[in-house]
Amino acid sequence: MRIKERLGEAFRLYFILVTLITVLLMVLGLLFDSDRTFGYEVFVSPLVYAAVGVIPVFFFKPDKEISMKAMILRRVIQELAVEAAILLIVFNAPSIPSERTEVVIAIAAGVLVVFVLAMIVEYIFELTQANEMNRYLEEYHKRKQE
């Protein structure tokens, strides 16, 4: 895969992740820390977390077709890498109450949900592109036969 394609995929994934992470932070904040008020710096955290979530795009993308089994294994490794990176941030951020076990578990579960939802959104996007490309190829093939 060329760098331009990887950058395009990373860009698309980044904005999917920012959206999903913002929703996750809202839900977790309402559940565990609803009386806290924030300044504008709170808007930076989804951007940082999404950037961490995009990193695997550059390290875990094969240059050739892989089997379904290999793809699933690759996705599991990606998720574990993202999970580890986010939990590292969580345990080192003074503003996150990481001493509360339920908060850490909720964050870890939230990261998993966001990862799965992002993969579903990407799959739908790629499926739409593939269907459109197939339609164009069919039209081209029909015109060539005429």
HELIX and SHEET records of a PDB file:
HELIX    1   1 ILE A    3  PHE A   32  1                                  30    
HELIX    2   2 TYR A   40  PHE A   43  5                                   4    
HELIX    3   3 VAL A   44  VAL A   54  1                                  11    
HELIX    4   4 PRO A   56  PHE A   59  1                                   4    
HELIX    5   5 MET A   68  ASN A   92  1                                  25    
HELIX    6   6 THR A  101  GLN A  145  1                                  45    
END                                                                             
